[in-house]
Amino acid sequence: MFKRKLTVLAIAGTFLVSLAPNASVNAETKVEKKQAEVDKFQSQFKKLSNDVKKIDQKIKDTKAKIQSKKEEISETQKIIQDKNARITYLQDRIEKRNEMLEDRLVAMQKQPKVNLVTDVLFNSDGIVDFFNRLNSITTLFEADQDIIKEQESEQAEVEKEKQLVNEKKESLVKAKEDLVAQESDLSKSQAAKEKSLRSAEYRLKLAVKELQDAKEDVRVRQLEQQSLELAELSNDSDDSSSNASGNAGPSENEGPVASGNAIVDFAMQYQGVPYVFGGTSPSGFDCSGFIWYVYSHNGYGFSRANVKSYWNMATKISSPQPGDLVFLENTYINGPSHMGIYIGGNKMVHAGSRGIGTISLSSSWVRSHFLGYGRF
Protein backbone atom coordinates (compact mmCIF):
# COMPACT_ATOMS: atom_id res chain seq x y z
CA MET A 1 0.00 0.00 0.00
CA PHE A 2 2.75 2.42 0.99
CA LYS A 3 4.63 1.66 -2.27
CA ARG A 4 1.47 2.44 -4.26
CA LYS A 5 1.16 5.81 -2.48
CA LEU A 6 4.75 6.73 -3.28
CA THR A 7 4.17 5.83 -6.93
CA VAL A 8 1.09 8.06 -7.10
CA LEU A 9 2.91 10.99 -5.48
CA ALA A 10 5.91 10.59 -7.79
CA ILE A 11 3.67 10.68 -10.85
CA ALA A 12 1.91 13.73 -9.43
CA GLY A 13 5.21 15.53 -8.91
CA THR A 14 6.10 14.90 -12.56
CA PHE A 15 2.88 16.23 -14.08
CA LEU A 16 1.86 19.04 -11.73
CA VAL A 17 4.19 21.53 -13.40
CA SER A 18 2.01 21.30 -16.49
CA LEU A 19 -1.18 21.59 -14.41
CA ALA A 20 -0.16 24.64 -12.39
CA PRO A 21 0.01 27.19 -15.24
CA ASN A 22 -3.65 26.56 -16.05
CA ALA A 23 -4.51 27.60 -12.51
CA SER A 24 -2.42 30.77 -12.74
CA VAL A 25 -3.99 32.33 -15.82
CA ASN A 26 -5.46 35.13 -13.74
CA ALA A 27 -2.12 35.78 -12.09
CA GLU A 28 -0.40 36.01 -15.46
CA THR A 29 -3.11 38.39 -16.64
CA LYS A 30 -2.34 40.50 -13.59
CA VAL A 31 1.33 40.52 -14.58
CA GLU A 32 0.42 41.73 -18.07
CA LYS A 33 -1.80 44.45 -16.57
CA LYS A 34 0.94 45.62 -14.23
CA GLN A 35 3.43 45.60 -17.09
CA ALA A 36 1.09 47.85 -19.07
CA GLU A 37 0.89 50.19 -16.08
CA VAL A 38 4.68 50.30 -15.85
CA ASP A 39 4.92 51.11 -19.57
CA LYS A 40 2.32 53.86 -19.14
CA PHE A 41 4.13 55.41 -16.17
CA GLN A 42 7.43 55.25 -18.01
CA SER A 43 5.89 57.16 -20.92
CA GLN A 44 4.41 59.77 -18.57
CA PHE A 45 7.70 60.07 -16.71
CA LYS A 46 9.57 60.68 -19.97
CA LYS A 47 7.07 63.34 -21.09
CA LEU A 48 7.24 65.13 -17.73
CA SER A 49 11.04 65.05 -17.84
CA ASN A 50 10.99 66.73 -21.25
CA ASP A 51 8.50 69.34 -20.02
CA VAL A 52 10.69 70.21 -17.04
CA LYS A 53 13.73 70.56 -19.30
CA LYS A 54 11.80 72.99 -21.53
CA ILE A 55 10.75 75.04 -18.50
CA ASP A 56 14.35 75.09 -17.27
CA GLN A 57 15.42 76.55 -20.62
CA LYS A 58 12.65 79.17 -20.45
CA ILE A 59 13.82 80.20 -17.00
CA LYS A 60 17.39 80.56 -18.25
CA ASP A 61 16.20 82.70 -21.18
CA THR A 62 14.11 84.85 -18.83
CA LYS A 63 17.05 85.38 -16.48
CA ALA A 64 19.18 86.45 -19.45
CA LYS A 65 16.50 88.95 -20.46
CA ILE A 66 16.34 90.31 -16.91
CA GLN A 67 20.10 90.77 -16.86
CA SER A 68 19.93 92.56 -20.20
CA LYS A 69 17.23 94.87 -18.86
CA LYS A 70 19.35 95.58 -15.79
CA GLU A 71 22.24 96.60 -18.03
CA GLU A 72 19.94 98.86 -20.05
CA ILE A 73 18.68 100.47 -16.84
CA SER A 74 22.24 100.99 -15.63
CA GLU A 75 23.22 102.52 -18.98
CA THR A 76 20.17 104.78 -18.89
CA GLN A 77 21.07 105.94 -15.40
CA LYS A 78 24.57 106.78 -16.64
CA ILE A 79 23.11 108.76 -19.54
CA ILE A 80 20.92 110.68 -17.11
CA GLN A 81 23.92 111.36 -14.92
CA ASP A 82 25.93 112.63 -17.90
CA LYS A 83 23.05 114.79 -19.06
CA ASN A 84 22.62 116.27 -15.59
CA ALA A 85 26.32 117.05 -15.48
CA ARG A 86 26.05 118.71 -18.87
CA ILE A 87 23.06 120.74 -17.68
CA THR A 88 24.98 121.84 -14.60
CA TYR A 89 27.93 122.84 -16.74
CA LEU A 90 25.78 124.85 -19.15
CA GLN A 91 23.82 126.49 -16.36
CA ASP A 92 27.11 127.51 -14.75
CA ARG A 93 28.24 129.14 -18.01
CA ILE A 94 24.95 130.98 -18.30
CA GLU A 95 25.24 132.14 -14.74
CA LYS A 96 28.74 133.45 -15.33
CA ARG A 97 27.65 135.23 -18.50
CA ASN A 98 24.74 136.79 -16.67
CA GLU A 99 27.05 137.98 -13.93
CA MET A 100 29.34 139.51 -16.52
CA LEU A 101 26.47 141.35 -18.19
CA GLU A 102 25.14 142.52 -14.85
CA ASP A 103 28.58 143.82 -13.96
CA ARG A 104 28.64 145.83 -17.17
CA LEU A 105 25.21 147.31 -16.48
CA VAL A 106 26.23 148.22 -12.96
CA ALA A 107 29.40 149.88 -14.26
CA MET A 108 27.38 151.88 -16.76
CA GLN A 109 24.93 152.93 -14.07
CA LYS A 110 27.80 154.21 -11.89
CA GLN A 111 28.79 156.57 -14.74
CA PRO A 112 25.47 158.14 -15.71
CA LYS A 113 27.05 161.01 -17.54
CA VAL A 114 28.82 158.66 -19.83
CA ASN A 115 26.80 157.34 -22.70
CA LEU A 116 28.34 154.30 -24.30
CA VAL A 117 27.37 155.38 -27.77
CA THR A 118 28.49 158.98 -27.11
CA ASP A 119 31.74 157.69 -25.65
CA VAL A 120 32.33 155.60 -28.71
CA LEU A 121 31.38 158.51 -30.94
CA PHE A 122 33.50 161.29 -29.39
CA ASN A 123 36.43 159.22 -28.22
CA SER A 124 36.96 157.57 -31.55
CA ASP A 125 40.10 158.55 -33.43
CA GLY A 126 38.20 158.72 -36.63
CA ILE A 127 35.30 157.40 -38.57
CA VAL A 128 36.98 154.04 -39.07
CA ASP A 129 37.73 153.69 -35.37
CA PHE A 130 34.17 154.71 -34.61
CA PHE A 131 32.66 151.98 -36.74
CA ASN A 132 35.17 149.48 -35.42
CA ARG A 133 34.18 150.31 -31.85
CA LEU A 134 30.50 150.26 -32.70
CA ASN A 135 30.90 146.94 -34.46
CA SER A 136 32.71 145.53 -31.44
CA ILE A 137 29.92 146.62 -29.12
CA THR A 138 27.33 145.10 -31.46
CA THR A 139 29.33 141.90 -31.75
CA LEU A 140 29.68 141.70 -27.97
CA PHE A 141 25.95 142.10 -27.33
CA GLU A 142 25.06 139.71 -30.12
CA ALA A 143 27.56 137.17 -28.77
CA ASP A 144 26.03 137.44 -25.33
CA GLN A 145 22.56 136.99 -26.74
CA ASP A 146 23.67 134.05 -28.85
CA ILE A 147 25.25 132.43 -25.82
CA ILE A 148 22.10 132.93 -23.79
CA LYS A 149 19.90 131.55 -26.57
CA GLU A 150 22.27 128.65 -27.15
CA GLN A 151 22.39 127.81 -23.49
CA GLU A 152 18.62 128.04 -23.11
CA SER A 153 18.18 125.89 -26.18
CA GLU A 154 20.62 123.29 -24.91
CA GLN A 155 19.08 123.35 -21.47
CA ALA A 156 15.61 122.84 -22.90
CA GLU A 157 16.92 120.04 -25.07
CA VAL A 158 18.67 118.34 -22.18
CA GLU A 159 15.56 118.70 -20.00
CA LYS A 160 13.56 117.07 -22.73
CA GLU A 161 16.10 114.26 -23.03
CA LYS A 162 16.10 113.86 -19.28
CA GLN A 163 12.33 113.49 -19.32
CA LEU A 164 12.50 110.94 -22.12
CA VAL A 165 15.24 109.00 -20.37
CA ASN A 166 13.25 109.00 -17.13
CA GLU A 167 10.27 107.65 -19.00
CA LYS A 168 12.47 105.01 -20.54
CA LYS A 169 13.84 104.14 -17.12
CA GLU A 170 10.32 103.72 -15.79
CA SER A 171 9.41 101.48 -18.68
CA LEU A 172 12.55 99.41 -18.14
CA VAL A 173 11.83 99.06 -14.44
CA LYS A 174 8.32 97.93 -15.30
CA ALA A 175 9.72 95.49 -17.84
CA LYS A 176 12.07 94.15 -15.18
CA GLU A 177 9.18 93.68 -12.77
CA ASP A 178 7.24 91.86 -15.46
CA LEU A 179 10.18 89.59 -16.21
CA VAL A 180 10.74 88.86 -12.53
CA ALA A 181 7.05 87.98 -12.23
CA GLN A 182 7.41 85.78 -15.29
CA GLU A 183 10.40 84.05 -13.75
CA SER A 184 8.39 83.52 -10.57
CA ASP A 185 5.55 81.97 -12.57
CA LEU A 186 7.97 79.76 -14.42
CA SER A 187 9.58 78.68 -11.16
CA LYS A 188 6.16 77.80 -9.79
CA SER A 189 5.44 75.84 -12.95
CA GLN A 190 8.73 74.05 -12.60
CA ALA A 191 7.99 73.24 -8.96
CA ALA A 192 4.61 71.86 -9.98
CA LYS A 193 6.18 69.85 -12.79
CA GLU A 194 8.89 68.52 -10.47
CA LYS A 195 6.21 67.55 -7.99
CA SER A 196 4.40 65.70 -10.77
CA LEU A 197 7.71 64.18 -11.77
CA ARG A 198 8.35 62.92 -8.25
CA SER A 199 4.80 61.60 -8.09
CA ALA A 200 5.21 59.84 -11.43
CA GLU A 201 8.55 58.43 -10.33
CA TYR A 202 6.99 57.14 -7.10
CA ARG A 203 4.08 55.64 -9.01
CA LEU A 204 6.49 54.10 -11.48
CA LYS A 205 8.55 52.52 -8.70
CA LEU A 206 5.35 51.33 -7.05
CA ALA A 207 4.12 49.87 -10.33
CA VAL A 208 7.46 48.13 -10.86
CA LYS A 209 7.28 46.69 -7.35
CA GLU A 210 3.70 45.58 -7.93
CA LEU A 211 4.83 44.02 -11.19
CA GLN A 212 7.56 42.13 -9.36
CA ASP A 213 5.06 41.11 -6.69
CA ALA A 214 2.63 40.00 -9.40
CA LYS A 215 5.36 37.91 -11.00
CA GLU A 216 6.13 36.48 -7.57
CA ASP A 217 2.42 35.77 -7.13
CA VAL A 218 2.52 33.68 -10.30
CA ARG A 219 5.38 31.64 -8.91
CA VAL A 220 3.77 31.36 -5.47
CA ARG A 221 0.40 30.39 -6.94
CA GLN A 222 2.02 27.74 -9.07
CA LEU A 223 3.81 26.32 -6.04
CA GLU A 224 0.67 26.42 -3.90
CA GLN A 225 -1.37 24.85 -6.68
CA GLN A 226 1.16 22.05 -6.98
CA SER A 227 1.08 21.51 -3.22
CA LEU A 228 -2.71 21.41 -3.10
CA GLU A 229 -2.81 19.01 -6.05
CA LEU A 230 -0.47 16.76 -4.12
CA ALA A 231 -2.77 17.06 -1.12
CA GLU A 232 -5.75 15.92 -3.20
CA LEU A 233 -3.81 13.01 -4.69
CA SER A 234 -2.56 12.06 -1.25
CA ASN A 235 -6.09 12.23 0.18
CA ASP A 236 -7.49 10.15 -2.68
CA SER A 237 -4.79 7.46 -2.40
CA ASP A 238 -4.75 7.21 1.40
CA ASP A 239 -7.60 4.77 1.94
CA SER A 240 -6.04 3.64 5.22
CA SER A 241 -4.07 5.41 7.90
CA SER A 242 -0.30 5.32 7.83
CA ASN A 243 2.31 7.50 9.49
CA ALA A 244 4.79 7.11 6.65
CA SER A 245 7.01 10.00 7.64
CA GLY A 246 7.32 8.96 11.23
CA ASN A 247 6.65 12.58 12.33
CA ALA A 248 4.46 13.35 15.30
CA GLY A 249 1.12 14.38 13.94
CA PRO A 250 -2.65 14.10 14.15
CA SER A 251 -4.46 11.08 15.51
CA GLU A 252 -5.03 8.28 13.02
CA ASN A 253 -8.48 7.42 14.33
CA GLU A 254 -11.15 8.67 11.95
CA GLY A 255 -14.84 9.04 12.68
CA PRO A 256 -17.95 10.96 11.68
CA VAL A 257 -17.97 14.70 11.10
CA ALA A 258 -19.24 16.66 14.07
CA SER A 259 -22.72 18.17 13.87
CA GLY A 260 -24.30 20.90 15.92
CA ASN A 261 -21.12 23.01 15.97
CA ALA A 262 -21.85 26.48 14.59
CA ILE A 263 -18.46 27.01 12.99
CA VAL A 264 -18.34 23.54 11.43
CA ASP A 265 -21.91 23.76 10.16
CA PHE A 266 -21.27 27.21 8.68
CA ALA A 267 -18.03 26.09 7.02
CA MET A 268 -19.41 22.88 5.55
CA GLN A 269 -22.13 24.69 3.61
CA TYR A 270 -19.46 26.18 1.34
CA GLN A 271 -18.15 22.85 0.06
CA GLY A 272 -17.54 23.09 -3.65
CA VAL A 273 -16.82 26.84 -3.68
CA PRO A 274 -13.83 27.18 -6.02
CA TYR A 275 -10.31 27.95 -4.88
CA VAL A 276 -9.20 31.54 -5.69
CA PHE A 277 -5.82 32.82 -4.61
CA GLY A 278 -6.48 35.67 -2.14
CA GLY A 279 -10.24 35.00 -2.23
CA THR A 280 -12.36 35.91 0.79
CA SER A 281 -15.94 35.43 -0.39
CA PRO A 282 -18.29 32.66 -1.51
CA SER A 283 -17.28 33.39 -5.08
CA GLY A 284 -13.87 31.93 -4.24
CA PHE A 285 -11.63 31.28 -1.20
CA ASP A 286 -8.04 30.59 -0.43
CA CYS A 287 -7.19 28.84 2.85
CA SER A 288 -6.74 31.89 5.11
CA GLY A 289 -9.53 33.79 3.36
CA PHE A 290 -11.88 30.88 4.10
CA ILE A 291 -10.90 30.86 7.79
CA TRP A 292 -11.42 34.62 8.06
CA TYR A 293 -14.82 34.44 6.35
CA VAL A 294 -16.10 31.61 8.54
CA TYR A 295 -14.89 33.06 11.82
CA SER A 296 -15.89 36.65 11.01
CA HIS A 297 -19.45 35.40 10.43
CA ASN A 298 -19.47 33.63 13.76
CA GLY A 299 -18.73 36.47 16.14
CA TYR A 300 -14.95 36.86 15.75
CA GLY A 301 -13.66 40.34 14.99
CA PHE A 302 -10.08 39.80 13.84
CA SER A 303 -8.90 41.14 10.48
CA ARG A 304 -7.96 39.25 7.35
CA ALA A 305 -4.41 37.94 7.65
CA ASN A 306 -2.12 35.21 6.34
CA VAL A 307 -1.55 31.77 7.81
CA LYS A 308 1.58 32.79 9.68
CA SER A 309 -0.27 35.63 11.41
CA TYR A 310 -3.13 33.34 12.39
CA TRP A 311 -0.69 30.78 13.75
CA ASN A 312 0.88 33.50 15.92
CA MET A 313 -2.58 34.66 17.05
CA ALA A 314 -3.95 31.25 17.94
CA THR A 315 -3.68 29.56 21.32
CA LYS A 316 -1.80 26.31 20.79
CA ILE A 317 -3.67 23.16 21.83
CA SER A 318 -2.91 19.42 21.67
CA SER A 319 -6.41 17.96 21.47
CA PRO A 320 -8.59 19.73 18.92
CA GLN A 321 -12.33 20.11 19.14
CA PRO A 322 -14.63 20.70 16.16
CA GLY A 323 -14.25 24.31 15.10
CA ASP A 324 -10.56 24.53 16.09
CA LEU A 325 -7.81 25.14 13.56
CA VAL A 326 -5.31 22.82 11.91
CA PHE A 327 -2.04 24.40 10.79
CA LEU A 328 0.43 23.05 8.22
CA GLU A 329 3.88 24.33 7.31
CA ASN A 330 6.30 24.31 4.37
CA THR A 331 3.63 23.34 1.86
CA TYR A 332 4.83 25.82 -0.75
CA ILE A 333 6.69 28.46 1.26
CA ASN A 334 8.74 28.12 4.42
CA GLY A 335 6.91 28.40 7.72
CA PRO A 336 3.15 28.27 8.42
CA SER A 337 1.55 28.12 4.97
CA HIS A 338 -1.80 26.30 5.04
CA MET A 339 -4.72 25.87 7.44
CA GLY A 340 -8.15 24.37 7.80
CA ILE A 341 -10.97 23.92 10.31
CA TYR A 342 -11.12 20.70 12.34
CA ILE A 343 -14.54 19.10 11.80
CA GLY A 344 -14.11 15.98 13.89
CA GLY A 345 -13.51 12.43 12.70
CA ASN A 346 -9.78 13.26 12.21
CA LYS A 347 -10.67 15.49 9.24
CA MET A 348 -10.57 19.17 8.38
CA VAL A 349 -12.38 21.33 5.88
CA HIS A 350 -10.09 23.60 3.89
CA ALA A 351 -9.58 25.39 0.58
CA GLY A 352 -7.97 22.77 -1.64
CA SER A 353 -7.13 22.73 -5.32
CA ARG A 354 -10.67 21.56 -6.11
CA GLY A 355 -12.20 24.23 -3.87
CA ILE A 356 -13.67 23.95 -0.40
CA GLY A 357 -13.60 20.32 0.70
CA THR A 358 -12.47 17.92 3.39
CA ILE A 359 -9.20 16.07 3.82
CA SER A 360 -8.11 13.40 6.22
CA LEU A 361 -5.50 14.40 8.77
CA SER A 362 -4.08 10.93 8.28
CA SER A 363 -3.07 11.65 4.68
CA SER A 364 0.64 11.56 4.03
CA TRP A 365 0.57 15.19 2.79
CA VAL A 366 -1.01 16.50 6.01
CA ARG A 367 1.29 14.41 8.19
CA SER A 368 4.43 15.53 6.35
CA HIS A 369 3.47 19.20 6.76
CA PHE A 370 1.61 19.12 10.09
CA LEU A 371 2.49 22.03 12.38
CA GLY A 372 -0.10 21.98 15.16
CA TYR A 373 -3.56 22.83 16.38
CA GLY A 374 -4.81 26.24 17.40
CA ARG A 375 -7.87 27.94 18.84
CA PHE A 376 -9.13 31.53 18.58
Buried (B, 14 or more C-beta within 10 A) or exposed (E): EEEEBEEBBEEBEEEBEEBBBEBBEBBBEBBEEBBEBBEEBBEBBEEBBEBBEEBEEBBEEBBEBBEEBEEBBEEBEEBBEEBEEBBEEBBEBBEEBBEEBEEBEEEEEEEEEEEEEEEBEEEBEEEEEBEBBBEEEEEEEEEBEEBBEEBEEBBEBBEEBBEEBEEBBEEBEEBBEEBBEBBEEBEEBBEEBEEBBEEBBEBBEEBBEBBEBBBEBBEBBBBBBBBBBBBBBBBEBBEEBBEBEEEEBBEBEBEEBBEEBEBBBBBBEBEEBBBBBBBBEEEBBBBBBBBBBBBBEBEEEEEBBBBBBBBEEBEEBEEBEBBBBBBBBBBBBEEBBBBBBBBBBBBBBBBBBEBBBBBBBBBBBBBBBBBBBBEB
